[in-house]
Amino acid sequence: MALKTTRWDVTQHLDTEEKIALFLEAVFEEGDPAMIAAAIGDVARARGMSQIAKDAGLSRENLYRALSADGNPEFGTVMKVVKAMGFDLTVTPHRAA
């Protein structure tokens, strides 16, 4: 009997504000800019990329490009998208390891 697998897609699990916030918090803690951009893209896909792009004042195509694996979004774009998703970025003191 062959093992059947399916591709795991994080966007299927980002279905509450709490899950999204925890997901983004964990990614920001890692501190990898490419991973942060990809995670913001995942949340935008989960919420509906077209609506997020519209709310952020960006084209859907430009948003996909900026948040792709090869993208390098400007900080202003990140801020617009985070706000369009209904979140705020905050700064807290760094916790010593």
C-alpha positions in Angstrom: 0.0 0.0 0.0 1.5 3.3 -1.1 1.7 6.2 1.3 -0.3 9.2 0.1 1.0 12.6 1.0 -0.3 16.1 0.4 1.7 19.3 0.3 1.5 21.3 3.5 0.3 24.9 3.1 0.6 27.2 6.1 -2.1 29.4 4.7 -4.7 26.7 5.5 -3.8 27.1 9.2 -3.8 30.9 9.4 -7.5 31.1 10.1 -7.6 33.3 13.2 -6.1 36.5 14.3 -4.3 34.8 17.2 -2.8 32.1 14.9 -1.6 34.8 12.5 -0.1 37.0 15.2 1.7 34.0 16.8 3.0 32.9 13.4 4.3 36.4 12.6 5.8 36.8 16.1 7.7 33.6 15.7 9.1 34.5 12.3 10.1 38.0 13.5 11.9 36.4 16.4 14.0 34.5 13.9 15.1 37.7 12.4 15.6 36.5 8.8 14.4 39.3 6.4 13.6 36.9 3.6 11.6 34.6 6.0 9.7 37.7 7.3 8.8 38.8 3.8 7.7 35.3 2.9 5.6 35.0 6.1 3.9 38.3 5.4 3.2 36.9 2.0 1.7 33.8 3.5 -0.6 35.8 5.7 -1.6 38.0 2.7 -2.4 34.8 0.7 -4.4 33.4 3.6 -6.4 36.7 3.9 -6.8 37.2 0.2 -3.9 38.8 -1.7 -6.1 40.9 -3.9 -7.9 42.5 -1.0 -4.6 43.1 0.9 -3.0 44.7 -2.1 -6.1 46.9 -2.6 -6.1 48.0 1.1 -2.3 48.6 0.9 -2.6 50.7 -2.2 -0.5 48.3 -4.3 -1.1 46.2 -7.3 -1.6 42.5 -6.7 1.2 41.7 -9.1 3.7 44.0 -7.4 2.7 42.6 -4.0 3.2 39.0 -5.1 6.6 40.0 -6.6 7.7 41.9 -3.4 6.7 39.0 -1.1 8.1 36.2 -3.3 11.1 34.1 -2.3 13.2 36.3 -4.6 11.5 39.6 -3.5 13.1 42.3 -1.5 10.3 44.6 -0.4 11.0 48.1 0.8 10.2 48.8 4.4 7.4 51.1 3.4 5.8 48.2 1.5 6.0 46.0 4.5 4.4 48.6 6.7 1.6 49.2 4.2 0.9 45.4 4.0 1.1 44.8 7.8 -1.4 47.7 8.3 -3.7 46.4 5.6 -3.7 43.0 7.3 -4.9 44.8 10.5 -1.7 44.5 12.5 0.8 47.0 14.0 4.5 46.5 14.3 5.9 47.3 17.8 9.3 47.4 19.3 10.3 45.8 22.6 13.6 45.6 24.3 15.8 42.7 23.2 15.7 39.8 25.7 19.1 38.4 26.5 19.6 34.8 25.6 
